Amino acid sequence: MSSRITLGSATEVAVRIRRGELSPMTAVEECLDRIHQQDENLNAFVTVVEDQARKQAREATAAVESGEPLGPLHGVPIAIKDLFDFKTGVRNTMGSKPFTEYVPDKTSPYVKRFEDAGAIIIGKTNTPEFGHKATTDNRIQGPTSTPFDLDRNAGGSSGGSAAAVAAGLVPIAQGTDAGGSVRIPASFCGVYGFKPSYGRVPNTSRPDGFLSHTPTLQAGPITRCVDDAALMLDVMAGPHPRDPLSVPDEDPAYRKAVHRGIEQTDVAYSPDFDVFPVDERVRTVVDDAIDAFEVAGANVETVNLGLSHDQAELSDLWAREMGMLYNSTIEGLKDTGTDLLGEHREELCPEFVALLEDTRDLTVLDYKRDDHLRTELYDVIQDIFAEHDFLVTPTLAVPPVENVDDPETQTVGPTEINGEPVDPLIGWCLTYPINFTGHPAASVPAGLTDNGLPVGLQIVGDRFADTAVLAASGAFERVRPWHDTYPPR
């Protein structure tokens, strides 16, 4: 029973609950049991809300028994990221020491939508401080591991969510993505991660309601199968009156799209996004996996994108944009009486402080000049979609990196790949360019290296073509199912 709940499909769990074959209480207890058994070493959860989850499970069971209308996620356990993914009354640390005991008095719109759909929140999952890097480690909780190797990192910044899903602690989890933070841990943990088109899932940040557009920040699902991601997106997506940048979402039919074929579509394959050094272990797995699209009936062409800037310039651009976003965020936090660079400076991760200080004195002209490079990248990607339906790349340039067991140093990515220097915070991730442009993108498990480490493959779709990305992901999953690759725990 346990494996069918925690390691199976959330879609199946929801159906069984609806039919009365499975109790929501049983589903919740199985998840809590696995968390107690396995999370001490995995370190996926920051906070587990056992009493609240059991209360919700009892109410969900009563609703089934009384014949009440049930939501699409009724009784399904879910994990929520511990960043700006608030749940009223539940501790939310943002991976930052000054917020160790912070308890918000508001609920994020997609979290509310999960609960309105009947999902039961199990707890909050680990993230790096304010999500500032592509590995999950912080001074409160320490590093989160991939279940494939507990000495290696789960990726970030939604690492706790991806690890929890991969290890079967919960069937589904939520993440956010401003540089790959859904797709990166999906790759390191061998699960499916979907970043919707920018504006598809609402973000009601305050005091700056326009904060999420530079780079584009989007919440998305992390699941063990594509169908579950589509089910979650059905619940998460849709405009919100408090998000001025949210987009209409009229009858998208996400779940139907998963089962749609991709025959006669055109796939552009870039093995390195033109400019990224890629570890040979990753290149070998992805080169082999790309054949799945041809088996599914698509035409695959290896392409040169035509980028005129190297990966160091692109990662510097991301750091500047994120630094500006974070500086805006901490200015907003001053309204709550928290001055991070003042009294709390010594509590912060040094890399996060450096990111803030390096961008604190940028001018408006600097900020707008960066939009020129961003526009060039957007045009390059749009040129691909003038002739192709999908752009496919490795998700990351390396397999999972080793954890550092030192709260002062903390875990980051490599400083060089194939002899070429890269930014250890983000420079080894082929994901963040898509956050400059806002296109939908997913990471699917492509396979394992010779020593059993997971490798992800990134599928990028045209603007607002979320259903097309789900269709390509579903076709890949049918040709190369990954469900039997999870390590026994």
VEXDREN-2710 file (C-alpha; in Angstrom, 1 decimal):
% VEXDREN-2710
k/r/px/py/pz
1/MET/0.0/0.0/0.0
2/SER/2.8/2.5/0.9
3/SER/4.5/2.2/-2.4
4/ARG/1.3/2.8/-4.3
5/ILE/0.6/6.0/-2.4
6/THR/4.0/7.6/-2.0
7/LEU/5.9/6.2/-5.0
8/GLY/2.9/6.0/-7.3
9/SER/0.9/8.5/-9.2
10/ALA/-1.0/11.3/-7.5
11/THR/-3.6/11.1/-10.2
12/GLU/-4.2/7.4/-9.2
13/VAL/-4.3/8.4/-5.5
14/ALA/-6.9/11.0/-6.2
15/VAL/-9.0/8.5/-8.2
16/ARG/-8.8/5.9/-5.5
17/ILE/-9.8/8.4/-2.9
18/ARG/-12.8/9.5/-5.0
19/ARG/-13.9/5.9/-5.4
20/GLY/-13.7/5.3/-1.7
21/GLU/-10.9/2.7/-2.2
22/LEU/-8.4/4.7/-0.2
23/SER/-8.7/6.9/2.8
24/PRO/-7.1/10.4/2.9
25/MET/-6.0/9.6/6.4
26/THR/-4.2/6.5/5.1
27/ALA/-2.5/8.5/2.4
28/VAL/-1.3/11.1/4.9
29/GLU/-0.1/8.6/7.5
30/GLU/1.9/6.7/4.8
31/CYS/3.7/10.0/3.9
32/LEU/4.4/10.9/7.5
33/ASP/5.8/7.4/8.1
34/ARG/8.2/7.7/5.2
35/ILE/9.3/11.1/6.3
36/HIS/10.0/9.8/9.8
37/GLN/11.9/6.8/8.3
38/GLN/14.0/8.6/5.6
39/ASP/14.2/12.3/6.0
40/GLU/16.8/12.4/8.7
41/ASN/19.5/11.7/6.0
42/LEU/17.7/13.2/3.0
43/ASN/16.9/16.5/4.8
44/ALA/14.1/17.5/2.4
45/PHE/11.7/19.0/5.0
46/VAL/12.2/22.1/7.1
47/THR/8.8/21.9/8.7
48/VAL/6.3/19.0/8.9
49/VAL/2.7/20.0/9.9
50/GLU/1.6/16.6/11.2
51/ASP/-1.4/17.7/13.4
52/GLN/-2.7/20.1/10.7
53/ALA/-2.3/17.4/8.0
54/ARG/-4.2/14.8/10.1
55/LYS/-6.9/17.3/10.7
56/GLN/-7.3/18.0/7.0
57/ALA/-7.2/14.3/6.3
58/ARG/-10.1/13.7/8.7
59/GLU/-12.1/16.5/7.1
60/ALA/-11.3/15.1/3.6
61/THR/-12.4/11.6/4.7
62/ALA/-15.7/13.0/6.0
63/ALA/-16.3/14.8/2.8
64/VAL/-15.9/11.6/0.8
65/GLU/-18.2/9.7/3.1
66/SER/-20.9/12.4/2.9
67/GLY/-20.9/12.6/-0.9
68/GLU/-19.8/16.2/-1.0
69/PRO/-18.3/17.6/-4.3
70/LEU/-14.6/16.8/-4.4
71/GLY/-11.8/18.8/-5.9
72/PRO/-9.3/17.3/-8.4
73/LEU/-6.6/16.8/-5.6
74/HIS/-8.9/15.8/-2.9
75/GLY/-7.0/14.0/-0.1
76/VAL/-3.7/14.0/-2.0
77/PRO/-0.7/14.9/0.2
78/ILE/1.6/17.7/-1.2
79/ALA/4.8/19.4/-0.1
80/ILE/5.2/23.2/-0.4
81/LYS/8.6/25.0/-0.9
82/ASP/9.9/27.1/2.1
83/LEU/10.5/30.3/0.1
84/PHE/7.8/32.9/-0.7
85/ASP/5.3/30.1/-0.9
86/PHE/3.3/31.1/2.2
87/LYS/0.7/29.2/4.2
88/THR/-1.0/31.2/6.9
89/GLY/0.2/30.1/10.3
90/VAL/2.9/27.8/9.1
91/ARG/6.6/28.6/9.7
92/ASN/8.4/29.9/6.6
93/THR/12.1/30.4/6.9
94/MET/13.1/31.2/3.3
95/GLY/16.4/29.4/4.1
96/SER/17.6/32.4/6.0
97/LYS/18.6/32.6/9.7
98/PRO/16.8/35.9/10.4
99/PHE/13.6/34.2/9.4
100/THR/14.0/31.0/11.4
101/GLU/10.8/31.6/13.3
102/TYR/8.9/33.7/10.8
103/VAL/5.2/32.7/10.5
104/PRO/3.3/34.5/7.7
105/ASP/-0.3/35.8/8.1
106/LYS/-1.1/35.2/4.4
107/THR/-1.3/32.3/1.9
108/SER/0.2/32.4/-1.6
109/PRO/-2.5/32.1/-4.4
110/TYR/-1.3/28.8/-5.7
111/VAL/-1.1/27.3/-2.2
112/LYS/-4.7/28.4/-1.6
113/ARG/-5.7/26.8/-4.9
114/PHE/-4.1/23.5/-3.9
115/GLU/-6.1/23.5/-0.7
116/ASP/-9.3/24.6/-2.5
117/ALA/-8.7/21.6/-4.8
118/GLY/-8.6/19.3/-1.7
119/ALA/-4.8/18.7/-1.4
120/ILE/-3.4/18.2/2.1
121/ILE/-0.2/20.1/2.9
122/ILE/2.3/17.9/4.6
123/GLY/5.0/20.5/5.2
124/LYS/7.6/23.0/3.9
125/THR/10.7/21.9/1.9
126/ASN/14.3/23.0/2.1
127/THR/15.8/25.8/-0.1
128/PRO/19.0/27.9/-0.2
129/GLU/18.8/31.3/1.4
130/PHE/16.2/33.3/-0.6
131/GLY/16.7/30.7/-3.4
132/HIS/19.9/32.5/-4.6
133/LYS/21.7/29.5/-6.0
134/ALA/21.3/26.2/-7.9
135/THR/22.1/24.0/-5.0
136/THR/20.1/23.5/-1.8
137/ASP/22.0/24.2/1.4
138/ASN/21.6/26.9/4.1
139/ARG/22.7/27.8/7.6
140/ILE/19.4/26.7/9.2
141/GLN/18.9/23.2/7.7
142/GLY/22.1/22.3/5.9
143/PRO/22.2/20.5/2.5
144/THR/19.5/18.4/1.0
145/SER/20.6/15.2/-0.8
146/THR/19.4/13.5/-3.9
147/PRO/18.0/10.0/-3.1
148/PHE/20.3/8.6/-5.7
149/ASP/23.4/9.4/-3.6
150/LEU/23.1/10.9/-0.1
151/ASP/26.6/12.4/-0.4
152/ARG/25.4/14.6/-3.4
153/ASN/23.1/17.6/-3.5
154/ALA/19.5/17.6/-4.6
155/GLY/20.0/20.8/-6.7
156/GLY/18.2/24.1/-6.1
157/SER/16.5/26.1/-5.3
158/SER/13.5/23.7/-5.0
159/GLY/15.8/20.9/-3.8
160/GLY/13.7/19.8/-0.9
161/SER/10.6/19.4/-3.0
162/ALA/12.4/17.4/-5.7
163/ALA/14.1/15.1/-3.1
164/ALA/10.8/14.5/-1.3
165/VAL/9.1/13.4/-4.5
166/ALA/12.0/11.3/-5.7
167/ALA/12.3/9.5/-2.4
168/GLY/8.5/9.0/-2.2
169/LEU/8.0/11.1/0.9
170/VAL/5.1/12.8/-0.9
171/PRO/3.6/12.0/-4.4
172/ILE/3.8/15.6/-5.6
173/ALA/5.4/18.9/-4.6
174/GLN/5.5/22.6/-5.6
175/GLY/8.6/24.6/-6.5
176/THR/9.4/28.0/-7.9
177/ASP/11.8/28.9/-10.8
178/ALA/13.7/32.1/-11.5
179/GLY/16.8/30.5/-13.0
180/GLY/15.9/26.8/-13.2
181/SER/14.9/26.2/-9.6
182/VAL/12.2/23.7/-10.6
183/ARG/14.2/22.1/-13.5
184/ILE/17.6/21.9/-11.8
185/PRO/16.5/19.8/-8.8
186/ALA/14.3/17.7/-11.1
187/SER/17.4/16.8/-13.0
188/PHE/19.5/16.1/-9.9
189/CYS/16.7/14.0/-8.4
190/GLY/15.5/12.1/-11.5
191/VAL/11.9/13.6/-11.4
192/TYR/9.8/15.7/-13.7
193/GLY/9.8/19.5/-13.3
194/PHE/7.7/21.9/-15.3
195/LYS/8.2/25.7/-15.5
196/PRO/5.0/27.2/-17.0
197/SER/5.0/30.2/-19.3
198/TYR/5.6/33.4/-17.4
199/GLY/2.3/34.7/-16.0
200/ARG/0.6/31.3/-16.2
201/VAL/0.6/30.8/-12.4
202/PRO/-0.1/34.1/-10.5
203/ASN/2.4/35.7/-8.2
204/THR/1.0/38.3/-5.8
205/SER/4.2/39.7/-4.3
206/ARG/4.0/42.8/-2.2
207/PRO/4.9/45.6/-1.8
208/ASP/6.2/45.2/-5.4
209/GLY/3.5/43.5/-7.5
210/PHE/5.8/43.7/-10.6
211/LEU/8.8/42.1/-9.0
212/SER/8.7/38.8/-10.8
213/HIS/9.4/39.8/-14.4
214/THR/13.2/40.4/-14.3
215/PRO/14.2/37.5/-14.6
216/THR/10.8/35.8/-14.9
217/LEU/9.8/34.0/-11.8
218/GLN/7.2/31.2/-12.0
219/ALA/5.8/28.6/-9.7
220/GLY/5.5/25.1/-11.1
221/PRO/5.0/21.4/-10.3
222/ILE/7.5/18.7/-9.4
223/THR/6.2/15.2/-9.9
224/ARG/7.1/11.6/-10.7
225/CYS/5.2/11.5/-13.9
226/VAL/4.0/14.0/-16.5
227/ASP/0.3/13.4/-16.0
228/ASP/0.6/14.5/-12.3
229/ALA/2.3/17.8/-13.4
230/ALA/-0.6/18.5/-15.7
231/LEU/-3.1/17.8/-12.9
232/MET/-1.2/20.2/-10.7
233/LEU/-1.1/22.8/-13.4
234/ASP/-4.8/22.5/-13.9
235/VAL/-5.1/23.6/-10.3
236/MET/-2.3/26.2/-10.1
237/ALA/-2.8/28.1/-13.4
238/GLY/-5.2/31.0/-14.2
239/PRO/-5.2/34.7/-13.8
240/HIS/-5.5/36.5/-10.5
241/PRO/-6.8/40.0/-9.9
242/ARG/-3.8/40.9/-7.6
243/ASP/-1.2/39.8/-10.2
244/PRO/-0.9/42.5/-12.9
245/LEU/1.2/40.3/-15.1
246/SER/-0.9/37.1/-15.0
247/VAL/-2.3/35.9/-18.3
248/PRO/-5.6/34.4/-19.3
249/ASP/-5.9/30.7/-19.2
250/GLU/-9.0/29.7/-21.0
251/ASP/-9.6/25.9/-21.2
252/PRO/-6.0/24.8/-21.6
253/ALA/-6.7/21.1/-21.4
254/TYR/-3.3/20.3/-19.8
255/ARG/-4.1/16.7/-19.0
256/LYS/-5.3/15.9/-22.4
257/ALA/-2.1/17.4/-23.9
258/VAL/0.0/14.8/-22.1
259/HIS/-1.4/12.0/-24.2
260/ARG/-1.2/13.8/-27.5
261/GLY/1.3/12.6/-30.0
262/ILE/4.2/14.6/-31.5
263/GLU/4.3/12.9/-34.9
264/GLN/5.7/15.2/-37.6
265/THR/6.8/17.9/-35.2
266/ASP/10.3/19.4/-35.5
267/VAL/12.8/19.3/-32.6
268/ALA/15.9/21.5/-32.5
269/TYR/18.6/19.8/-30.5
270/SER/21.3/22.0/-29.0
271/PRO/23.8/19.8/-27.0
272/ASP/25.3/22.8/-25.3
273/PHE/23.0/25.9/-25.8
274/ASP/25.9/27.0/-28.1
275/VAL/28.1/28.3/-25.3
276/PHE/28.0/26.0/-22.3
277/PRO/30.8/23.5/-21.5
278/VAL/29.0/20.2/-20.8
279/ASP/30.5/17.2/-18.9
280/GLU/30.9/14.2/-21.1
281/ARG/28.9/12.1/-18.7
282/VAL/25.9/14.3/-19.3
283/ARG/26.5/14.6/-23.0
284/THR/26.6/10.8/-23.4
285/VAL/23.2/10.3/-21.6
286/VAL/21.4/13.2/-23.4
287/ASP/22.8/12.3/-26.9
288/ASP/21.3/8.8/-26.3
289/ALA/18.0/10.1/-25.0
290/ILE/17.4/12.4/-27.9
291/ASP/16.5/9.4/-30.0
292/ALA/13.3/9.0/-28.1
293/PHE/11.8/12.0/-30.0
294/GLU/12.5/10.3/-33.3
295/VAL/10.9/7.1/-32.0
296/ALA/7.9/9.2/-31.1
297/GLY/7.6/10.4/-34.7
298/ALA/9.3/13.8/-34.5
299/ASN/12.1/15.1/-36.8
300/VAL/15.2/15.9/-34.8
301/GLU/17.9/18.4/-36.1
302/THR/21.0/19.4/-34.3
303/VAL/21.2/23.2/-34.4
304/ASN/23.4/26.2/-33.8
305/LEU/21.4/28.9/-32.0
306/GLY/23.7/31.7/-33.1
307/LEU/24.4/33.3/-29.7
308/SER/27.1/36.0/-29.9
309/HIS/27.8/36.2/-26.1
310/ASP/29.5/33.5/-24.1
311/GLN/28.1/31.7/-21.0
312/ALA/30.1/33.9/-18.6
313/GLU/28.3/37.0/-20.0
314/LEU/25.0/35.3/-19.7
315/SER/25.5/34.1/-16.1
316/ASP/26.7/37.6/-15.2
317/LEU/23.5/39.0/-16.6
318/TRP/21.5/36.6/-14.5
319/ALA/23.4/37.5/-11.4
320/ARG/22.8/41.2/-12.0
321/GLU/19.1/40.7/-12.6
322/MET/18.7/38.5/-9.5
323/GLY/20.7/40.9/-7.4
324/MET/18.4/43.7/-8.4
325/LEU/15.4/41.6/-7.6
326/TYR/16.8/40.7/-4.2
327/ASN/17.7/44.3/-3.4
328/SER/14.1/45.2/-4.2
329/THR/13.0/42.4/-1.9
330/ILE/15.1/43.4/1.1
331/GLU/14.0/47.0/0.7
332/GLY/10.4/45.7/1.0
333/LEU/11.3/43.7/4.1
334/LYS/12.4/46.9/5.8
335/ASP/8.7/47.7/6.0
336/THR/8.4/44.7/8.4
337/GLY/11.3/45.9/10.5
338/THR/13.9/43.6/9.1
339/ASP/17.1/45.1/7.8
340/LEU/19.0/42.2/6.4
341/LEU/22.2/44.1/5.4
342/GLY/22.1/45.9/8.7
343/GLU/21.7/44.1/12.0
344/HIS/21.4/40.6/10.3
345/ARG/24.3/40.9/7.9
346/GLU/26.6/38.4/9.7
347/GLU/23.8/35.8/9.7
348/LEU/23.6/35.7/5.9
349/CYS/25.4/33.4/3.5
350/PRO/28.5/35.4/2.2
351/GLU/27.6/34.6/-1.4
352/PHE/24.2/36.0/-1.0
353/VAL/25.6/39.2/0.6
354/ALA/28.1/39.5/-2.3
355/LEU/25.2/39.1/-4.8
356/LEU/23.4/42.0/-3.0
357/GLU/26.4/44.3/-2.8
358/ASP/27.6/43.7/-6.3
359/THR/24.3/45.0/-7.7
360/ARG/23.4/47.6/-5.1
361/ASP/24.9/50.5/-7.0
362/LEU/23.7/49.6/-10.5
363/THR/22.1/52.6/-12.2
364/VAL/18.8/52.6/-14.0
365/LEU/20.8/52.9/-17.3
366/ASP/22.8/49.7/-16.3
367/TYR/19.5/47.9/-15.6
368/LYS/18.0/48.9/-19.0
369/ARG/21.2/48.2/-20.9
370/ASP/20.9/44.6/-19.7
371/ASP/17.6/44.4/-21.4
372/HIS/19.4/44.7/-24.8
373/LEU/21.3/41.4/-24.1
374/ARG/18.1/39.8/-22.9
375/THR/16.3/40.9/-26.0
376/GLU/19.0/39.4/-28.2
377/LEU/18.7/36.1/-26.4
378/TYR/14.9/36.2/-26.8
379/ASP/15.2/36.8/-30.6
380/VAL/17.6/33.9/-31.0
381/ILE/15.2/31.6/-29.3
382/GLN/12.2/32.9/-31.2
383/ASP/14.2/32.3/-34.4
384/ILE/14.4/28.7/-33.5
385/PHE/10.6/28.5/-33.1
386/ALA/10.1/30.0/-36.5
387/GLU/11.2/26.6/-37.9
388/HIS/10.9/24.2/-35.0
389/ASP/8.3/23.2/-32.5
390/PHE/10.7/22.4/-29.6
391/LEU/14.1/23.3/-28.4
392/VAL/15.9/20.5/-26.5
393/THR/19.1/20.8/-24.5
394/PRO/20.7/19.1/-21.5
395/THR/19.1/20.5/-18.3
396/LEU/22.4/20.9/-16.6
397/ALA/26.1/20.6/-17.6
398/VAL/27.0/18.2/-14.8
399/PRO/25.6/15.3/-12.8
400/PRO/24.7/15.9/-9.1
401/VAL/27.5/17.7/-7.2
402/GLU/28.9/16.6/-3.8
403/ASN/27.6/18.1/-0.6
404/VAL/29.8/20.2/1.6
405/ASP/29.3/19.5/5.3
406/ASP/30.3/23.0/6.4
407/PRO/27.7/25.6/7.3
408/GLU/30.2/28.4/6.6
409/THR/31.3/27.2/3.2
410/GLN/28.0/25.5/2.0
411/THR/27.4/23.6/-1.2
412/VAL/27.7/25.2/-4.6
413/GLY/28.3/23.9/-8.1
414/PRO/31.5/23.4/-10.0
415/THR/33.9/26.3/-10.7
416/GLU/35.0/24.9/-14.0
417/ILE/33.8/22.3/-16.6
418/ASN/36.1/20.8/-19.2
419/GLY/38.7/23.4/-18.2
420/GLU/36.4/26.4/-18.7
421/PRO/35.6/28.6/-15.7
422/VAL/31.9/28.8/-14.7
423/ASP/30.0/30.6/-12.0
424/PRO/29.5/28.1/-9.2
425/LEU/26.1/29.6/-8.3
426/ILE/24.4/29.2/-11.7
427/GLY/26.9/29.0/-14.6
428/TRP/26.6/25.2/-15.1
429/CYS/22.8/25.4/-15.6
430/LEU/21.3/25.5/-19.1
431/THR/18.0/26.6/-17.6
432/TYR/18.4/30.2/-16.6
433/PRO/18.4/31.6/-20.2
434/ILE/14.7/30.6/-20.4
435/ASN/14.0/32.8/-17.4
436/PHE/15.2/35.7/-19.4
437/THR/12.5/35.0/-22.0
438/GLY/9.6/33.5/-20.1
439/HIS/9.1/30.5/-22.4
440/PRO/7.6/27.2/-20.9
441/ALA/10.2/24.5/-20.2
442/ALA/10.4/21.2/-18.5
443/SER/13.1/18.8/-17.3
444/VAL/12.5/15.1/-18.0
445/PRO/14.7/12.3/-16.6
446/ALA/17.0/11.4/-19.5
447/GLY/18.8/8.5/-17.9
448/LEU/21.6/7.6/-15.5
449/THR/25.3/8.0/-15.7
450/ASP/27.5/4.9/-15.5
451/ASN/27.7/5.3/-11.7
452/GLY/23.9/5.7/-11.4
453/LEU/23.5/9.5/-11.1
454/PRO/20.4/11.1/-12.8
455/VAL/20.7/13.4/-15.8
456/GLY/17.9/15.6/-17.0
457/LEU/16.9/16.7/-20.5
458/GLN/15.3/20.2/-21.0
459/ILE/12.3/20.7/-23.4
460/VAL/11.5/24.3/-24.3
461/GLY/8.3/25.3/-26.1
462/ASP/7.2/28.4/-28.0
463/ARG/5.6/31.3/-26.1
464/PHE/2.6/30.1/-24.1
465/ALA/2.8/26.6/-25.7
466/ASP/2.6/24.9/-22.3
467/THR/0.4/22.1/-23.7
468/ALA/3.0/21.4/-26.4
469/VAL/5.8/21.0/-23.8
470/LEU/3.5/18.6/-21.9
471/ALA/2.8/16.7/-25.1
472/ALA/6.5/16.3/-25.8
473/SER/7.2/15.3/-22.2
474/GLY/4.4/12.7/-22.3
475/ALA/5.7/11.3/-25.6
476/PHE/9.2/11.1/-24.2
477/GLU/7.9/9.4/-21.1
478/ARG/6.1/6.7/-23.1
479/VAL/9.2/5.9/-25.1
480/ARG/11.6/6.0/-22.2
481/PRO/9.7/5.6/-18.9
482/TRP/11.8/6.4/-15.9
483/HIS/9.6/5.1/-13.1
484/ASP/11.8/2.0/-12.5
485/THR/15.0/3.9/-12.1
486/TYR/14.4/5.1/-8.6
487/PRO/16.9/3.6/-6.1
488/PRO/15.6/1.3/-3.4
489/ARG/15.5/3.2/0.0
END
